[in-house]
Amino acid sequence: METAQAAYANAAAIGYYERALTLTEQLGEQVVIGAAAVVGLAETIGDLQTLLGNYEQARSHYQAALDGGAAQTVVARAQCI
């Protein structure tokens, strides 16, 4: 029973995190959220997908986090120039 509850809670959490990620993408610059927070959302979804054994979905979210982190680094370096 606890395993089922944990799996359900993780699945529900994934839904909420994915909705937050979608909203930040849709709102673009209208929402005040840093790139690091968006990267964190993608990474957290990847962590939850891993817990559920959804490794391909986890890999996809981890890749999105890496790509977002790389873009953030480029922007930070450009701001220093």
C-alpha positions as CSV (number, residue, x, y, z in Angstrom):
1,M,0.0,0.0,0.0
2,E,2.8,2.5,0.9
3,T,4.5,1.7,-2.4
4,A,1.3,2.5,-4.3
5,Q,0.8,5.7,-2.4
6,A,4.4,6.8,-3.0
7,A,4.1,6.0,-6.7
8,Y,0.8,7.9,-6.9
9,A,2.3,10.9,-5.0
10,N,5.3,10.9,-7.4
11,A,3.0,10.7,-10.4
12,A,0.9,13.5,-9.1
13,A,4.0,15.6,-8.4
14,I,5.3,15.0,-11.9
15,G,2.0,16.4,-13.2
16,Y,2.3,19.5,-11.1
17,Y,5.9,20.1,-12.1
18,E,5.2,19.5,-15.8
19,R,2.3,22.0,-15.6
20,A,4.6,24.6,-14.0
21,L,7.2,24.0,-16.7
22,T,4.6,24.4,-19.4
23,L,3.3,27.6,-17.9
24,T,6.8,29.1,-17.7
25,E,7.3,28.3,-21.4
26,Q,3.9,29.7,-22.4
27,L,4.3,32.9,-20.4
28,G,7.9,33.5,-21.5
29,E,9.1,36.8,-20.3
30,Q,5.8,37.7,-18.7
31,V,6.7,35.5,-15.7
32,V,9.5,36.3,-13.4
33,I,11.4,33.1,-12.9
34,G,15.1,32.6,-13.4
35,A,16.6,30.1,-15.8
36,A,18.0,28.2,-12.9
37,A,14.5,27.6,-11.6
38,V,13.4,26.2,-15.0
39,V,16.4,24.0,-15.1
40,G,15.5,22.9,-11.5
41,L,12.0,22.0,-12.6
42,A,13.3,19.8,-15.4
43,E,15.8,18.1,-13.1
44,T,13.2,17.4,-10.5
45,I,10.9,15.9,-13.0
46,G,13.8,13.7,-14.2
47,D,14.4,12.6,-10.6
48,L,10.7,11.7,-10.1
49,Q,10.6,9.8,-13.4
50,T,13.6,7.8,-12.3
51,L,11.9,6.9,-9.0
52,L,9.0,5.5,-11.1
53,G,11.3,3.6,-13.4
54,N,10.4,5.8,-16.4
55,Y,14.0,6.1,-17.5
56,E,13.4,7.4,-21.1
57,Q,11.2,10.2,-19.8
58,A,13.8,10.9,-17.0
59,R,16.6,11.1,-19.6
60,S,14.6,13.5,-21.7
61,H,14.1,15.8,-18.7
62,Y,17.7,15.6,-17.6
63,Q,18.8,16.5,-21.1
64,A,16.5,19.5,-21.1
65,A,18.0,20.5,-17.8
66,L,21.5,20.2,-19.2
67,D,20.5,22.2,-22.3
68,G,18.9,24.9,-20.2
69,G,22.0,25.0,-17.9
70,A,24.3,25.4,-20.9
71,A,22.1,28.2,-22.3
72,Q,22.2,29.9,-18.9
73,T,26.0,29.7,-18.8
74,V,26.2,31.3,-22.3
75,V,23.9,34.2,-21.2
76,A,25.9,34.7,-18.0
77,R,29.2,34.8,-19.9
78,A,27.7,37.3,-22.4
79,Q,26.5,39.5,-19.5
80,C,30.1,39.7,-18.2
81,I,31.5,41.1,-21.5
